[in-house]
């Protein structure tokens, strides 16, 4: 039996919680509440005491009275911390003081004694860790503490066995305390850790010109050596072959230097045919973070005997702010977390770029992938309302498109939009107010009450996806790039927030591994945004999938370029289009050259897209205002070199085919040299692939089998098309818009959202 399990049982006995080990929690308090995530009509759903329950929550960090006043029965909350994400209750090795966290919970219970709480618990020690265990802290390459400051002079290393052991004890003690004292009010546990509590590695944040890297501590060095032994089966010759180093051994293998991690071996790529040292380290670091998360989740599951839900922020594959790095961020062990039986839910904030008036609510994580793995997803909507005391200064080329809401009407559009995203996605959410008074308004209270009623009434509805479009991402591909690769900004967040969301049709974000494993269902149109590492086996599985329903695949930039080495021939084999490459660096821009094709015929003449267009406009609503501030010089660049392919656009600068389409045996392949493929082009390709398009007006569209949400950045009349005839009911205005046709008209104001039920 593991030592921590023995300690748990001893602690439970010492606390007088013998009944805690039985069916009822904390016999001394009579706590009996249970929570779980179970399937309902094909989707994960929240159950409390065996009853299907709404997963619409509220979280007002500054003033919970607003959430209570709006009638939310379940509230998320953050426990008090000191300084930088350090637990106030964990005062030393084996020492705990719960007075301050009890005071917070008592405040909530005074407001509503029957409220259910989802506390965010963060087992991070304070500065005492630096004094007690100076050899167990995360270090940068120069030996200085990672992300050090006056408030937090050091952070523990995720590789530290001492930390992992003491954190287990701290979690067990905290859960036992919570369940014995507040068990009937605790819905479950939101496990936080790392930078911002979101399971980022400690140095995953840019500070000025410095971009730190970690972890070079003795525990991390030892853990990396053991990880390599496990990966290469204890065979040093396999390690030497992979690293291209005839002298390396498992004992001498070292974490790559900071300079090596920032200097790819071929253009922007690390070539695994030259050396896997850097990709191996990135994979190890992310595995290490995921392992700690899963260990701590298991501890909580054991401590509650599996009777409370446990989850975490994780899987931020869309999050490519310049302030964060993907490959050493900590989230690339997503598959391990998705497969864990100890994780019931995964959460993330929505993407912060282009989220204001005129923008969209989409997740930093992958809700459809979470759902596919039978976990409940929670979307955190950090909606800034018109009540913000300090409005963020956003320069305005177009004041309506790049501004915070100015009045309740614009706030209402955002709040409905945010709820509609969760309703149609079939997942949960919480509204989050991170500054005082964001929800302190009778009109907001009334709207929240109406949305809660709608959500309660919708519990029995069929919320399964009707998306015909899958947007495909891959975790492993990130490992083959240097820290802070700027290409991921246009490839991912900008592509999604400025173009994908305005396609006029819903889409599911899907993991490459789920596609090739046939875990995901079939779609009509697949968009591959970062699938740069594709093996021969995966290639065969993908092409077989496409042939099942004559699907269309759109490939962006370098699909399949990475396998055992770097190869444009692999790209050609994957796409079915002969491609070529150039090492000359430059921007990625495609200029349309033909409008004589069904894809391009509806598009305006002269349309171009890519990394060097609309940069200033995008930067106005980019989260950190650092979008491509120094331009972008990408190497290698790729183009179509296939005489049998139809050329629709050229790659500017190289003057070779940059947008091509070619019919394959049983499917259609489209290749784009540049990212940020326009919404209008995506819409046209999707329509020709047989996908259902709800709106042609560049609206944000969310839909499932029972609900349709339209958010309009601009005013005007719309013709909305449905996949099949339906009665259409405006749920907020409580009126019927259509009695059974496949089309209906809407007149939308700018920034208005419509929440519609389809019967």
Buried (B, 14 or more C-beta within 10 A) or exposed (E): EEEBBEBBBEBBEEBEBEBBBEEBBBBBBEBBBBBBBEEBEEBBBBBBEEEEBBBBBBBBBBBBBBBBBBEBBBBBBBBEBEBBBBBBBBBBBEEBEBEEBBEBBEEBBEBBEEBBBBBBBBBBBBBBBBEEBEEBBBBBBEEEBBBBEEEBBBBBBBBBEBBBBBBBBBBBBBBBBBBBBBBBBBBBBBBBBBBBBBBBBBBBBBEEEEBBBBBBBBBBBEBBBEBBBEBBEEEBEEBBEBBBBEEBEBEEBEBBBBEBBBEBBBBBBBBBBBBBBBBBBBBBBBBBBBBBBBBBBBBBBBBBBBBBBBBBBBBBBBBBBBBBBBBBBBBBBBBBBBEBEBBBBBBBBBBBBBBBBBBBBBBBBBBBBBBBBBBBBBBBBBBBBBBBEEEEEEEEEEEBBBBBBBEBBBBBBBBBBBBBBBBBBBBBBBBBBEBBBBBBBEEBBEBBBBBBEBBEEBBEBBBBBBBBBBBBBBBBBBBBBBBBBBBBBBBBBBBBBBBBBBBBBBBBBBBBBBBBEEEBBBBBBBBBBBBBBBBEEBBEBBBEBBEEEBBBBBBBBBBBBBBEEBBBEBBBBBBBBBBBBBEEBBBBBBBBBBBEBEBBEEBEEEBBBBBBBEBEBBBBBBBBEBBBEEEBBBBBBBBBBBEEBBBBBBBBBBEBBBBBBBEBEEBBBBBBBBBBBBBBBBBBBBBBBEBBBBBBBBBBBBBBBBBBBBBBBBEEEBEBBBEEEBEBBBBBEEEBBBEEEEEBEBEBEBBBBBBBBBE
